[in-house]
């Protein structure tokens, strides 16, 4: 992903009002991010912890999605797999993040949701090289497949939000 500015982030949201986009809290580490190892920019709003944001590169620029987490957080009695990174080894919480659909459908209250790592660590999760074994003799190829899968699944979720 290429570096993006705060203005690009704020103007990218397809399911938020201008007021909501203006008030969002940007990630503290925005200036020091390793953009080449990100497939999307995802973060939780530190002032409103139930709100999260995904900003994805697209053919016509970046597209942002505002998300909402459940009030109770993650259930501690069961493990859930993130639908984006599908990291089976991650010990991080996974939440059902819900997004208003874009356009009139979202203004009418229609939403879509998916299971995503609570702190949006998916880009790092897919870049962890597994040990070489008989099934996967080339760990670097596994990482490339995982990155491609993350990009495809994230794009699919974006499409579901856009289909207002």
N, C-alpha and C positions, 0 to 999 in steps of 0.2 A: 504494500500500500504506500502511496506517496504521502508526504506530509501535507496536512491541511491546516488552515488557519481557524481561529475562533469564529471569524465571520462566516467562513464556509460551513462550519459545523452548525451554527445557529440558523443559517438559511437553508439547510438541507432537509429539515424535518417535514415529512409528508403527512403526518398524523398528529401534529401539534399546532396550536394557534401561535401567532407571532408573539403574543404575550408569554406563552409557556416557553417558547424557544429563547426569548430574551432573558427570562428569569432562571434558566437552567444553570447549574453550577458545572463548569468545565472541570475535567480531571486536573488535579494539581500537577501531575507530571507531564502535561501536554508538551512542554518545551524539550523534555529529555527522552521522549519515546523513541524506541528503535523501530521506525516505521517499516523498514524492510522485513521485519519479522511479524508484521500484523496483516491479517486478512480483513479485519474490521477493527474499528475502535469501539470498545464497549466499556461502560463504566456505570457505577451507581452514583446517584446524586447524594453528596454527603449531607446536604441540608434537608433532603427528603429521601430517606433511605429506602422507601418502597418504590422509588422511581429509578428507572435505569434507561440507558440510551445505547443504541447501536447505530454506528455510522459506517456505511459500506461504500466502497468504490463502485462505480458503475460506468457504463459506456458514455453517459452524458454528465459525468461528475459524481459527486458523493450524494448519497441518499441517507437520511437519518430517520430512525424509528424511535419514538418514545414508548417505553414499556412500564408496566406496573407489576410489582411482586405481590404475593398474597400477604395478608396482615400477620398471619401466624408464623411465617418463615417456613423453613423446611421441616418436615416430619423427621424426628430423630430415630424412629423405630424401623426405618427401611431405607435402603439405598435406591437411588434413582439415577438413571443414565441420562446425561446431557444429550439432547437430540442433535446439537450442532457438532460437537467434537467427538462424541461417543467414546470418551476415554474411560475404559473399564478399570483403570488403576487409580484414578483420581479420588482423593479423600475429601474434596471440596463439596460443599452443599450444592444441590441443584434445585432450582425453583421453577414453578410454572409462571413464566413471564407472559403477560398479556398485553397486546397492543390494540389500540383502536384502529379500525380499518381506515384507509385514506378516503377522503372525499365525503360525500353525503352519507354513505353507509356508516362511516365512523361517527359522524354527527348524530346519526339516528341511534347510536349506542352499540353497533355491531363490533365485535372484537374477534381476534384470533390469538391463540397462545401456543407456546411450545416450551419444553423443558430446556433450560439453559443454565450453565454454571452460575451460581449466585453472584460471583464477582467477575464474570466474563473473562475467565482465564483460558478460554478455548484455544486461542492462537498459540499459546505456549504449550498446552496439552498435546496438540497434534504434532509438535516439533520434537517431542521426546523420542529419541531413537530407542527402539526395542532391542534386546539382545538378539544376535544372529542365531538362527536355529534352522532345522531342516525345512520347516514350512516357509520361513522368511529368511533366506540366506543373505539378503541385501537390506540391511536396516535403512539405508538412505532411500531406497525405493519405497519402503513402507511409509516413511515420513512424507514423501511426495504424494502418495496415494491418500494419506490422511489429510494433508493440506487441501488436495483437490476435493475430497469429500466434504470437508468443512466449508469450502467456498460454495459448492453446489447446494448443500443443505441450508446455508445462510441465505443464498440467493432465492431458494424455494420459499423460505419463510418471508422474505421481503416481497416476493410476488403475491403471497397470500394476503399480506397487509395492503398491497397496492390494489388488489382486486376488490375495491370498495363497491 
